[in-house]
Amino acid sequence: MKNYPVQMQNAPLVEPFFDSVSNTISYVVTDPDTQACCVIDSVLDFDYASGRTFYDNANKQIEFIQSNKLTLEWIIESHVHADHLSAAPYLQEALGGKTGIAKKIIQVQDEFGKIFNEGTSFQRDGSQFDALFEDGDTYQIGNMQGFAMSTPGHTPACMVHVIGNAAFVGDTLFMPDSGSARVDFPGGDAVTLYDSIQKVLALPDNMRLFMCHDYGPNGRDIQWETSVLEQRTNNIHVGNGSTKESFVKMRIERDKQLGMPRLIIPALQVNMRAGEIPQDEDGNPMLKVPVNGL
């Protein structure tokens, strides 16, 4: 297994922002020494019935960054989300910063470019993003080093981003009582996800892990922070010595019972474009609905 440049002595400030519509937790992650920050997995509000976008979630992050006199250096996507739209262009216009995602976005763009019949005008080379990360790549947030850990399985382009003693796991893991991500989207694979989770569980025991989603199972309050040790010990899907064979069997059977996320059709089209809404031939924002395509 690759040795990653873990720097546990550094403790970023982590501010969560919970979107109750999609049960997504976005983060502003700050280097306390320089006031440089990044945003991870931002949310653009979208009313599917009317087709209207609005910016309540993003504006809360902008207000937080501005009121604390922070400098936004990165806008990170842990993967191409299927349950919410990214607000990256809106944040970038307001505050600057560079957008980043896994280089395997190219594979996702190719797959969904076909499903949505995007034609030759849609670039499938990841050029919509400012940076494409490969496994082990590093980047700076002020004086703090972040590094990208490739964790495919939920999607090919999933990445865990480790910044000091904090790791942002996207959909690779949920809180211990919720388990792991589904693998039934195009490009998903249960064996691959199990192997990716083992990479995360090999991080130091006291590494803080921050979730992208939480649904409050059994009526508990929404939570978003756990640790490697807690996940390794208590995760209902992969903890306490769960085998690869049992995980794969469980994951495949469980996914057959799951419905599609409510916003998957608009989310995929927008998020594979780094948050930009596609346009029709006249330049009007327009989304497609592939019938029986997913």
N, C-alpha and C positions, 0 to 999 in steps of 0.2 A: 504494500500500500504506500502511496506517495507520502512523503513527509511534508506537511504544510507548515508555513511559518507562523505558528501560534505565538501570540505575544500577550500572555495572560496578565502581565503586569500593568497593561493599559486598560482602563475602564472608561469606555465612552458613556456619555449621558444619553439615555434612551427615552424618548417621549412617544408614547403610543397614541394613536387616533383610531377609534373604533367606529366602523360604519355598520349600523344595525340592519341596513337593508340587505347587504351582501355578507354580513358577519365577517368582514375583512378588518384586519388590524394593519394600519400603515404606521411607519415610524419616521421620526426625525432623529438622526443619530449624530451626536456632536462630539468633537474633540474639545474637551474642557480647556486645554491649553491655548488653543488658537481661535476658538469659536467657529471653526469651519464645520460644516455639517453635510450630511446626505439625507435624501428621502428615499425610503424603500417601500415599494408597492403602493403607490398613490392611487386614489379612487376619484374618478369622474362620476358625478351623480347623473343618472340617466333614467328617465321615465319612459318605459317601453311603450305604454299605451298611447302616449302623445308623440313619442319620438323626440322629446326635448331633453337637452342637456342643461345641467346647472352645476354650480361650483362650491357648494357649501362645505364639503369635505376638504377640498383643496384650499379654500380660503382660510380655514382654521389653521392649516399648516403654514400658509404664507404669513398669517398674523403672528403665529408663534415664532417663526424665523425672524421676522422683522422686529417684533417687540423685544426679542432677546439679542438683537444686533448680530445675528449669525450670518455667515456667508455660505450659500448653497453651492457645493462643488460637484455633487453627483446626484443623479436621479436614477435609482437602480430598480430594475425589474427582476424579481427572482425567477420568473418564467412568463410565458404568454398565458395570462389568466383567462379562465373560461367563465368566471362568475361576476366579474366587475370590469369596468372600463378604466384604463389608465388616464390620469390627469397630467402626464408628463409634459406635453406641449404647453399647457396652461401654466404650470409651475416654471418651466424654463423661460417662457416669455416674461413672467413677472420677476424672476429671481436669478436667471442664468443657470449655470451648471451644465454638466454633460450627462447624456443618457447612456446607460449601459445595460447589456443583457448578454446571455451566453451566445457564443458563436454558432451553436447549434440552432439558433433562430432560423438559420438558412434552411435547415431540414423542415422546420415547422412551417415556414413560409411556402415552401414547395408543396407540402401536403395540403395545406388549407387554401393555397392559391388555386389548386385544382378543384377542391370542393366548392369554392365560391366562384369558380369560373372567372378568375381575375384577368386573364388575357396577358398580353405581352407588356402592357403598361405598368404592371405591378412588378417592382424589382424584388427579386428573391435572393438578394445577396447581403441582407442585413444593413444596407446602407442608410436606412431610416434612423438608425441609432448612431451615436457618436463613438461608441466603443463596443467591441465584441470580445467577451472574455472567454479564454480557454482555461481548462483545469489548472489551477495553481497560479494564475495571473494575479498580480498585485497592483494596487492603486493607492493613492494618498488621499486622506481627508485631513487636511491640516498636517499635523505631525504624526497622525495615526495611520498605520498601514492596514488596508483591507485586502483580503484575498478571496478569490472565487474558487469554490469547490464544486466541480461538476457532479450533480446528483440526479441523473435521468431516471425515468421509470414512470412517474406521473405524466411527464412530457419529456421529449428528448432534450429540451433546452432548460431544464430545471437546474438551478444553482443555489447552493447555500453560501451566504456571504458572511465571512468571519472578520470582525473588527474588534481587536483587543480581546477582551474576555466575553464577548457577545457574538452569537451566531444567529443569523436570520435565515430560517429554514424554508421559507416559502410554503409549498404544500407537501413537502417531503414527509414531514411529521406533523401530527396534531398533538394536543395535550395528551398526557398518558392515558386518560380515561376515554379518549376518542380515537387513538390509534394512528392511522396512516392514510395517505392519499389514495384515491381511486386510480385505476390503471387502464380503464376501458375507453379512453379517448384515443384517436389516431396517434400512433407512435408510443403509446404507453405499454408497459411490460412489467409484470409482477416480479419476475426473477431479477430484473434490472433494478427495480425499486428496492427490493430487499438488500441487494449489494450496496446500493447508494446509502441506505439507512445505516448499514454497518460502518461506512466511512464516517458518518456523523457521530455514531456511538463510540468511535475510536478517539474522539477528541477528549481533552482532559475532563475528568469527572465534574469539576465545578464550572465548566463552561456554561454560561447563561445561554439558553435557547429561547428564541422569540418566534412565536407562531404567526402565520399569515391569516389564519382563520380560527374561530372558535364558535361552537354552537351551544354551549352550556348544557351538555347532556344531563338528563335526570333532574333538570331544574336548577342546577348549580349556577352561580354567578359566572359571567364571562371572564375567562382568564387567557393570558397570552405568554407568560414567562414560566419556564421550567429549567431543568438542568440536564446535562448528559447523564449523570448518575441516576436521576429520577426516571428518565426515559428508559435507560438500560434495565432498571429494576422493575418498573411498574407499567410500561406501555403495554396495553392490552393486545396489541398485534405483534410486537417484536421484542418485548421485554422478557426478563426472567428466563433466558435461554430458549426462546421460541426458535424452531428450526425453519430453514428456508422452505422445506416442503410443506409444512403446516401453514406458513404464511402465504405461499402462493395459492394453495387450495382455498384458504379463507378469503383471500383478496378477490379471486376470480368469482367465487360463489356470491360474495357480498356485492360486487359490482353489478351483477345481473339484476339485483333488486333496486338499484338506484335510478332515479329519473335524471334527465338532463338538467343542468343548472338553468335557471330562468333566463339569464342574460347571455347564454353561450353564443348565440348567433351574432348579436352585435359585438360582444366582447372580443371574439376571435378576430373579426375583421378589423377592429380598431387597434387591438393590442399588438397584432403582428406588424402594424404600421407605426409602432412606437407611440401610440395614443392618438394618431391622426385619424379623423373620420374620412372614409373613402368618398370620392366625388363621382358624379355622373359626367357625361360628355360635356355638359354645360357648366361644370364647375360647382354644382350644387351638392351639399353633403347628402349621401344616399347609401343605404344599407341594402343588402340582398338577403333573401331567405331561400336557401337551397332546400328543396322539397325532398325528403327521404335521403338527404346527403350525409347526415350524421348518425 
